[in-house]
């Protein structure tokens, strides 16, 4: 799988084209004035050619494993103007949640702008009056809107759609409020079609000890809805189609710790391991 990520190393912006491995050196290239979003649009889905073009003639920097703490990862393709990033998603999309009341099109929700995206190691903020918060391990689709106002798919990553599910359960008309929590996101952008099957494990730690563990299954095969239909409906609405906007779309989750009867507390550490893809998100939940 071809990947791309952005980071800051010793005060300078860099990018990388290989998935970071724990305990191993990190190979980086100076970003300079490169616009990765524009280059992705120009590549039109050819990830291998994009990587070859980006790295040709650039001198790589190798960060030793012992100096990995000098590297700060960024959400994939996050614009410098955070208002140009829109974070949203769909609810109850998975087969395990479908029943007789399931609608022909899933509900869509807005989570926030670019500042709500948090990479591993950063705290995930939730409202101080949240009722019951849960993790949601999800595939995240990334779209860049071109100059003609057409959102074009450029790849996927993984995320944690943190949700005040208690508020939604108390009043299902409050979905929009329930979703206004920070979103965990992996820094890796996979330059491939959305994955059909993703499996993994959630571990929630409290005061340094495991408080809850569970597994999950996601990916396009787990969806009750056809992904092309979902996205076509979403992007049929003109107010979303501002040129240059980057969309991060969370496509729904399997059951969570809440469905198993667990209640997340302030300062809990939530670790989501997307085991099939070698990606782990770990964030502390912060009631504010």
N, C-alpha and C positions, 0 to 999 in steps of 0.2 A: 504494500500500500504506500502511495506517495503522500508525504505530509509536508506541511509548511508551518512555521511558527515565527513569531516576533518576540523580541526581548530587549532589555536594556542591559548592557555590560559596560561597567565603569563609565557611566554617564552617556554612552553612545548607543543609538539604536542599531540593532542587528537582526538578522533573520537566520533561520536554520532549515534544513531540508531532511533531517534525519530525526526520528523519534528519540528523545533523550532516554538514556538508560541509567538507572540508579547505580552510582559507584563508578561510572565511566566518564571519560572526558566528553566535552561538548564541542562540536564543530560549528562555528558561527561565521557569518559573512556580514560585512558592514552594509547597512541599508543605504547610507548616503541619502540621495534625494529620490530614491526609487518609490514609486507608487504601486504597491503590491496589488491593490484592488484593480487598478487600470490594467496591470499586466495579466491578472487572472481573466479579466473580461476579454482581452486580446487573445489569450491562449485558447479560449472557447472549449474548455474541457480537456485539453491535452496537458495533463499534469506533468508528465515526464519531460515534454518539450519545454514547459515553463521552467522547471527546475534547471534544466540544462542551460537555458538562456540566461537565467538569473545568476548562475554561478560562473559562467564563462568569463574569464579574465579578472575575476575577483579573488583577492588573496584572503584565504580563510584564516580565522583565529581559532586556535584550540585552547579551550578553557580546561585545565586539569580538574580531575574529579574533586580534589581537595579545595578548589576555588569556586565550586559551583554556587556558593552563597553570594558571589559577586554578580550573579545573573538574576534579573527580575523578569519573569515571563508576563506577557500581555495577553488579553483575550484576542482571539484570532481576528485580524483585519479591523480592529477597533479604531474608528476614526479619531483624529485628534480633537475634533469638535464632537463631544459626546452626544449632542443633540441630533447628530446625523446617524445614530444607531438606534434602532427600535427593537426591543425585546418583547416577544409575545409567544403565544402558544395555543394549543388545543387541549380540551379536557375530555376525559372519558372516551378515549379513542381506541382503547385496547379490547380485544375479544373477551378478556376476563371480566370486563366491566359492562359488556353489552347485555341488555335485557329487553323486555317488552316495551319499555319506555324510551329506548334509544332512538334518537332523532336521525333523520336522513343525512344531516350535516352536523358535525360536532361544534359545540360552542367554542368560540375564539375569545381569547382574553389578552389584555395588555399588561405587561409586567413593569415596564419602565424604559428609560433611555440608557445610554451606554454606561452610566455610572453604576447601574445595578448589577453589572457583570463582574463577578469576583473569581479570580483564579485560585487554585489550591494554595492554602496557607493564609488566605485572607478571611476575615470574619464575614459571615452572612447576617445582615441586619434584618430584624423583623420588628413590626410595631410593638411598642411596650404593652399594649392592651390585647395582644394576640390571644386567641382562645385555646387553640391546640395546633401546633405546628408540626408538619411532617416533611420528610425528604421525598423527592420524586426523581428517580434515576431515568434520564431520558436521552434520546438522540436529539441533537440540535442541528437544524439545517441552516446554512448560511447563504444569503442571497445578496448580491450587489446590484443596485439599480443603475442601469446604464443611462446615457444622456437622453435617450428617447423615452425614459420613464418605464423601462421594462426590467423587473426584478429577475436577475439571471442567477441560477444556482451555480455556486462555485465549490461547494464541498460541505462536509459535515464535521461536527465535533460531538462532545458529550457534555451533559450538564446535570445540575441538581435544581429542579424547579421547586424551590422551597415555598411552601404554601400554608396559610392559616386555614387548614381544612376544618377546624372547629367552627370558625365563623361561617364557612359555607354550609356546614351541616346544620347550624343553628338557623340559618336563613339563606336558602339557595339563591336568592336574588342578590346576595352579597359576594358573588364569585369575584367580581372586579376588585373589591377590597381585599379579599382573601389572597389574591395573587400579587399584591403589592409588597412583596418581600424581595430581598436580593436573590440573584440567580448565580449558582456556582457554574463555572464553565471551564473546560479544559483548554489549555493554550494551543493544542494541536489542531490544525485544520487538515482533515483527510480529503485529498483531491480525487475522490471517487464517488460513485453513486451511493445513495443512502444504504446502509447495511440492512440485509434481510433479517439477520438474527444476531442478537447481542445478549449475552448472559453475564451475570455477575453477582456480587454480594455487597450488602450494606452492613457496616458495623458502626454502632453508636456507642461512644465511650462517655462515661460520666465519672468525674474525679479519678481519671486514670484507669478505670476498669471498664470492661465491656458490659454495657447495660442491655443491649439488644443486638441480634444478628438475624439476617434473613437474605434470601436470594431473590433475584428478579430476572425476568425475560422481557426483552423489548426488541425493536427492529421492525421493519415493514411487514414481515410475516405475522407479527403479533397484532397488527392493526385490524380493527373491524371495518375501517374505511379504506378506500383506495387513496393512496397518498397523492397521485396526480390530481384527482378531483378535489381533495382538500386544498391543495395549494392554488389550483386554478380559481376556486371560489374566493379564497382570501385575496388574491392579487387582482381580482376583478373590480376592486374598490379603489377608485382614483385617488382619494386622500392619502393612500399609502405609497403612492408611486412617485415620490419626489426623486429626481435624478441625484445620484451620489449616495443615497441612503443605503445603509447596510442593515439587513434584517437578520435577526437571530430567532428562529422559530423552533420552539420546543414542541415535539409532536406527541407528547403524552407518555404516561407511565403505567407500569404494572402496579400491583398492590404495594402499599408502603407499610412502614412500621405502625402507623396509626390503625390500619386495618387489622393488625395483629394485636391491638389493644395497648400499644406502647404510647407514652406521651413524652415528647421531647421537652427538655428543660433548658433554661438559660445556661450558656457555656458548655453545653454538650458538644462533643466533637463527632461530626458525621463523616465517615469515610465510605465512599462509593467506589468499588473496584469493578470496572468494565473489563472483566477477565478475558473475554474473547479478543479484545483489542489492546490489551496491555496499558490501559489508561486508569489512573486512580485520582479521584478528587477527595481532598480532605479539608474540611472547613469547620470552624467553630461557629455555633449559632449564638447570636448576640441580640437579646431583647433590648430595644431602645425606646 
